[in-house]
Amino acid sequence: AVVVLEFVLCGVSVGLPVPCGLYTPMFILGAALGRLIGEVLQAVHILPGLVPAGYAVVGAAAFAAGTTRTLSSSIICFELTRQMEHLLPVLLAVLIASAVGNFFGPSIYDELLKMKGLPYMPPFKSSQGGNRTARSIMRTDVLFLTADSTYEDVQNLLIQSHYGSFPLVQSRRSRTLLGVIPRRFLE
């Protein structure tokens, strides 16, 4: 009865047009499902010494990770329960739930963003079959100012480029980034 009620309430929580939380209902539904599985296994005497509460811990973390695709579900679970003896089952369940969820579609957060028409970053699809590296898309001819740049250096920089801001580095040799200077400040 608790699982059915929590399933309905979880759907209501997701469907409401008010920010009422998403993670906690998923976490509670996972705990209820895990506890149900643990109780069923204990009733049929499959594993001697079975503790249904352990299944609730694993179920909560796995269900939350599967719907939200967050690996932090395992850490949240350990912070809430302080049960480190469930470390391996929880971590495995979270990894498997995230992988299976990623195979079938995007996370519930991405789906809600799409449904509401809000901006989101879609998954990156490489045109080179996944063989691109940061080096292949980065520019190496970056224009920058150093801490000891002169007025003439600033004038030349503004003339030869149209960028809206410029990196400020410590020296030409070290290129340790100190900050970014907007073009309007230099002009």
C-alpha positions in Angstrom: 0.0 0.0 0.0 2.9 2.4 0.8 4.6 1.7 -2.5 1.4 2.4 -4.5 0.6 5.6 -2.5 4.2 6.8 -2.8 4.1 6.1 -6.6 1.0 8.2 -7.0 2.3 11.0 -4.8 5.6 10.9 -6.7 3.7 11.4 -10.0 1.8 14.3 -8.4 5.0 15.9 -7.2 6.6 15.7 -10.7 3.4 16.9 -12.4 2.6 19.9 -10.3 3.4 23.3 -11.8 5.0 24.5 -8.6 8.6 23.8 -7.3 7.8 21.1 -4.7 10.8 18.8 -5.0 11.7 15.9 -7.1 14.6 14.2 -5.5 13.1 13.3 -2.1 10.0 11.7 -3.5 12.1 9.5 -5.8 14.4 8.6 -2.9 11.4 7.6 -0.7 9.8 5.6 -3.5 13.1 3.8 -4.1 13.3 3.0 -0.4 9.8 1.7 -0.3 10.4 -0.5 -3.4 13.7 -1.8 -1.9 12.0 -2.5 1.5 9.2 -4.4 -0.3 11.7 -6.6 -2.2 13.6 -7.2 1.0 10.4 -8.2 2.8 9.4 -10.5 0.0 12.8 -12.2 0.0 12.7 -12.6 3.8 9.2 -14.1 3.6 10.2 -16.8 1.1 13.3 -17.6 3.1 15.7 -17.3 0.1 18.6 -15.8 2.1 19.1 -16.6 5.8 19.7 -13.5 8.0 18.4 -11.1 5.4 17.8 -7.5 6.6 15.0 -5.8 4.6 16.2 -2.4 5.8 19.4 -2.9 3.8 17.4 -3.4 0.7 15.6 -0.1 1.4 18.9 1.7 1.6 20.1 0.2 -1.7 16.7 0.8 -3.4 16.5 4.4 -2.3 20.0 5.2 -3.7 19.5 3.2 -6.9 16.0 4.6 -7.8 17.1 8.1 -7.2 20.2 7.6 -9.3 18.3 5.9 -12.1 15.8 8.7 -12.4 18.1 11.7 -11.9 21.4 10.2 -13.2 23.3 11.5 -10.2 26.0 9.4 -8.6 25.8 11.6 -5.6 22.8 9.5 -4.5 25.1 7.0 -2.9 26.8 9.8 -0.9 23.5 11.2 0.2 22.4 7.7 1.2 25.5 7.2 3.4 25.1 10.7 4.9 21.5 9.9 5.9 21.9 6.4 7.2 25.6 6.2 8.3 25.5 2.6 7.2 28.9 1.9 5.7 28.4 -1.8 5.6 26.1 -1.2 2.6 28.9 0.6 0.7 29.5 -1.9 -2.0 25.8 -2.8 -2.8 24.8 0.8 -2.9 27.7 1.9 -5.1 27.1 -1.0 -7.5 23.3 -0.4 -7.6 23.8 3.4 -8.2 26.3 2.7 -11.1 24.1 0.1 -12.7 20.9 2.3 -12.3 22.6 5.3 -13.8 24.0 3.2 -16.7 20.6 1.6 -17.4 18.9 4.9 -17.2 21.3 6.6 -19.6 20.8 3.7 -22.0 17.0 4.3 -22.2 16.9 8.1 -22.2 17.8 11.4 -20.6 17.3 12.2 -16.9 14.0 13.4 -15.5 15.5 16.9 -15.1 16.3 17.1 -18.8 12.9 15.8 -19.7 11.2 18.4 -17.5 13.3 21.2 -19.0 12.3 20.1 -22.5 8.6 19.8 -21.5 8.6 23.3 -20.0 10.5 24.8 -23.0 13.4 26.0 -20.8 16.9 26.2 -22.2 19.1 23.2 -21.6 22.3 21.7 -23.0 21.6 18.7 -25.2 24.1 15.8 -25.3 27.2 16.6 -27.3 27.4 14.6 -30.5 30.8 14.6 -32.2 31.0 14.8 -35.9 34.3 13.0 -35.9 33.0 9.8 -34.2 34.1 10.7 -30.7 37.8 11.2 -31.5 37.8 14.9 -30.8 40.0 16.3 -28.0 40.1 19.7 -26.4 43.3 20.5 -28.4 41.4 19.9 -31.7 38.9 22.7 -31.0 41.1 25.1 -29.0 42.9 28.2 -30.5 46.6 28.6 -29.9 46.9 32.1 -31.2 45.3 33.7 -28.2 45.8 37.5 -27.8 46.5 38.5 -24.2 47.8 41.2 -22.0 50.5 40.8 -19.4 50.9 42.4 -16.1 53.6 44.7 -17.5 51.8 45.6 -20.8 52.2 49.1 -22.0 49.7 51.6 -23.4 51.0 50.8 -26.9 50.4 47.0 -26.3 46.8 47.7 -25.4 46.3 49.9 -28.5 47.7 47.3 -30.8 45.6 44.6 -29.2 42.4 46.6 -29.7 43.3 47.4 -33.3 44.1 43.8 -34.3 41.2 42.0 -32.7 37.4 42.3 -32.3 37.0 40.2 -29.1 34.9 41.5 -26.2 37.4 40.6 -23.5 41.1 39.6 -23.1 43.0 37.4 -20.7 45.4 39.1 -18.4 48.4 36.8 -17.7 51.4 37.3 -15.4 54.1 37.2 -18.1 54.6 36.0 -21.7 56.6 33.1 -20.5 54.5 31.7 -17.6 51.1 32.7 -19.0 49.5 32.3 -15.5 46.0 33.6 -15.8 45.3 36.6 -13.5 41.9 37.5 -14.8 39.9 38.8 -17.8 39.6 42.4 -18.9 36.5 43.5 -20.8 37.2 45.5 -24.0 35.1 48.4 -22.9 37.5 49.0 -19.9 40.5 49.0 -22.2 38.9 51.4 -24.7 
